[in-house]
Amino acid sequence: MPETKTIAILSPGEMGSAVGRALNTRGVNTITCLDGRSQRTKELAQKAGFRDVSPLSAMVKEADLILSILVPAQAESVTREVANAIRSAGVKTPFADCNAVSPQTSYELNRLITEAGSPYIDASIIGGPPSESESTRFYVSGPHTSPMQELDGMGITVKAMGNEIGKAKAIKMCYAGMTKGSTALYTALLTAAEALGVSEELNAEFEDGHKDVLRRMQGIRRTPAVAHRWIGEMEEIAATFENIGVTPSFHNGAASIYRMVAASPLGNERPEDLDPNRTLGDVIKLFAEVARSTKEEEQKR
């Protein structure tokens, strides 16, 4: 059992609840604060065995470590809330931001937490939610990573990257730039092919010479359930690249693709709502309709 016995996770969504479940099964006490959270989040937390400790000031007092696992767009606002709670509670609870944000954003989160008096851990997550078949990788960096490193092997894999804040975010930005960036590219080209009336011929070409790509394209079927999260992630990748002199255009474009997906009739779905019988072709037809209607609206302006 690690010294870090009580871990708070904000928030127990798809990834956060799975991480909490993995820790729970290994004897770690997982808590959260469900004030203002959606009914879906509350249900996921209950199923994963979380204990609700509200308000936030009570949660930061009880926790030995706080993990922030959120939609990227919420990372800074939640960090501010936690920093205020830490300050008002008079505690020094370590805080790990595990979100898909840029190194530059992480520097700001570090400032907020350290000024509140607590250690900050730069972290990122690679891989799907932890399960019997998947050990999710947490990369960590900065001078205060030991509470996270204690969790290595507790249903997750923790990999330390040294004392520099931003390193853990950097690997996530580069990795997701490829994985989710390529999914956006596949989505764009298949949507274009459908709109141009050449889907059948293009699929035949992929079947003939790029079956591996065609197999990876099947992942597009689940993008409506996650597109709302991936918009901000692509924007953070774009900002990361621009900051070092690499064009942000690819991933700003990817963000636009995920906005289109989120605006589709499937955009309100969540992972547990996915229809396993819906084909890739069905999904792409809907995307093409959204693209077509968007173009028509632009032309009317």
N, C-alpha and C positions, 0 to 999 in steps of 0.2 A: 504493500500500500504506500503510495507517495505521501509526502508531507502535505501536499496540496489535496486536502480531503473534500473540500466543498468548492465546486466550480459553478459559477453563474454564467449562463449563456443568454445573450441578447442577440437575436431572438430565436426561439425554437421553431423556425420554419422547416422546410424540407431538409436542408443541410444541418442546421443547428439541432433539430430534434434527433436526427440520426447520430450525430456526435454525442449528444447527451445520453442516448440509449446505449451506445457502445461503452461509455464511461460507467454508466449505471450498472451494467452487467458485470463490471469488474470492481464493484464496491465503492465507486466514487459517488458522493452525494451531489446531485445536480439540481440547481435551483434556477429560477428566473423571476422576472417581474412582468406580470401580464397586464398591468395597468394600461388601458388604451389599445391593447392588442386585438386583432381580429378574432372572430369565432374560430376560424380555421387554425390559427396559431394556437389558440387555447386547447383545441382538440388534439393537435399534434403534440403539445406539451404533456397533456394528460396521458396519451398513449405511450409516450416515451418515458414516463415515470418522473417527470420534473415535479418539484414542489414550488408552488407560487409563493414568493416572498415579496410582498408589496408593503409600502411603496419602495421606490428605487433606493432611498436612503437606508432602508432596512436590509435590502439585498446586498448593497456594497459592504455593509458591516459584517454580514454573515459569511460572505465569500472569501476564500483564500486566493481566488483568481477569477477574473472576469474575461470571458471571450466574447468579442463582438463579431457576430456572423449575420450579416444583413445584406439587403440590397445596397449596392455601392452608393447610390444617391442619398441614403440615410446615414452613412457612416459618420459624417462630421456632426450632424445634429445630435445623434445619439451619444457620440463622444462628449459633446458639450454637456448634455444632460448628466452623464455619468461623472464627468469632472466636477460639476456643481454638487452632485450628491456626495462624492468623496470629500469635497471641501467642507460641506455642511456637517457630514458625519464625523469628520476628524480622523479618518482612517487612511491607510496607505496601501490599499488593495492593488496588487499588480493588475494591469489592464492590457490585454492583447487584442489589437485590431487585426482581424483575420480576413478582412474584406478585400475585394478586387478593386483596389484604388491605386493611384500612381504613387511613386516614391515621394513626389512633391506634396501630395495630400497627406501621406504618412508623416512627413516632417511637421505639418500643422497639427495633426492629431497628437504627436509626441509632445509638442509644446503645450497643448491643452491639458494633457494628463500630468506632465511633470510639474507644471505650474500649480496644479491642484495638490501636489505632494505625493503622487504615486509613481511607481516604476511603469514605464511603457515598453511593450513588446511589439516589434514590427513582425507581422505574421501574414501568411497567405496559405490558401488551400488549393491543392491540385488533386484532381480525381473526383469521382462521384461520392455520394454519401457513404459512410462506412457500413459494411455489411459483412456477412460471413465470407463472401468472395472478394471483397475489396477493402484494403487497408488504406484509408485516405491519408495523403501526405500533407503534413503541416510544415512549411518552411518558416523558420524564425531567425531573426537577427536583432542586434542591439546588445547593450551591456547587461540586460536583466532577463535573459531567456530561461534561466534555470527552472522556474515554475512550470513552464511549458515542456521543457526537456524531461521532466519527471513523468510526463504522460506518454512518453514513447513506449509503444507496445501495449498500451491500454485500449486496444481497438483502433488506434491511429498510429501512424508513423511520424515522428518529429525529427526534422533535419535542421541542424543549426548551421548558420551561414556567417558566423563571425559577429563582431561588435558594432557593425555599421548599420544605423537605421536606414531603411530603404531597400536593402538587398533582397529581403523576402518578398517585397512588393515587385521588385524588378523581374524576378524569375516568373512570377505569376503573369505580369503584363506581357512578357515575351511568349510564354507558353500559351496563354489564352488568345494572344494575337494570332497564333497559328490555328488552334483548335476551333475556337468560336469564329475567328476571322474567316477560316476556310468554309465553315458552315454558311456564313453570310454570302460568300462568293457562290457556293453551290446553289443557294436559294435564289440569288439574283439571276444566275444564268438559266436555271430551270424555269423561273417565272418568265424571263424574256422569251425563252423557246416556246413556252405555252402561248404567250401573247402573239408571237410571230407565226404560230401554226406549224412549228417544226419539232414538237416534242417527240413524236414517234421516231423520226429519223435520228434525232440526237441520242435518244436512249439506245437505239440500235448501234450507233457508233461507240457509245460507252460500253455496251455489252460485248462488242467485238474486240475492243482494245484496252478498256480501262474498267474491268469488272471490280477492281478494288475501290475505285472512285465511286462507282455505282452503289457499292455496298455501304460506303461511308455516307452517301447521300440519303440513305434511309433514316439517318438521324434527324433529318429535317422534320420528320413527322412530329417530333416532340417540341419543336421550337415555339409553337404558340404558347405553351405552358411556361416558358422561361424567358420569352423575348422581352418582357417588361423589365427583367433584371439585367439582361445583356445589353440593353441600350446604354445604360450608364457605364457598364464595364468597357464597352468599345470606346466611349468618350474618354475614359481614364487612360486607356491604352494610347489613344491618339495624343493626349496631352503628354504622356510619358515620352513617346517618340519625338514629338515636336520639341520637347525640352532638350533633347540631345542632338537635334539637327536632322532627324529622320522624318520624312513626310508624314503628317497626321491624316492625309487624305484617305488612305485605304480604310482606316478604322472609323473615321467619321462617316465614310460611306457605308460601312458595316452597321453603324448605329442607325443610319437611315433605313437600311433593310429591315432591321429589327423593329423599327417604328411601324413599318408597313405590316409586318407580321402581327404586331400587337394590335394594329387597327383592323385586322381581319375578323370575320365572324367567330374565329376560334380564339381570339386574343384574351378572353376572360377565363380560359381554361387554366387548370393547375395540374401538376403531374398526376394526381390521383383521379383526374377526370378524363384522361386520355382514352380515346376509343381505339382499342387494339386492332380493330378491323378496318380502320381508315387507312387507305393506301397513300403512298407518296403522291401519286397522280391526283388524288382527291384534294390533298392539301395544296398542291401547286395550282390547281384550277382556281381555288379560292384566292390565293395570293395574286394571281393574274387579274382576277376581277377587281381586287382592291387597287392594283396598279393602274388598271384601265380607268376606273372611276376617279382616281386621284388626278390622272392626266386630264380627264374631261373637265374636272372642276377647275384646274389651273387654266385651261384654255378659255373658260367662261369669264375669268377675272379680267 
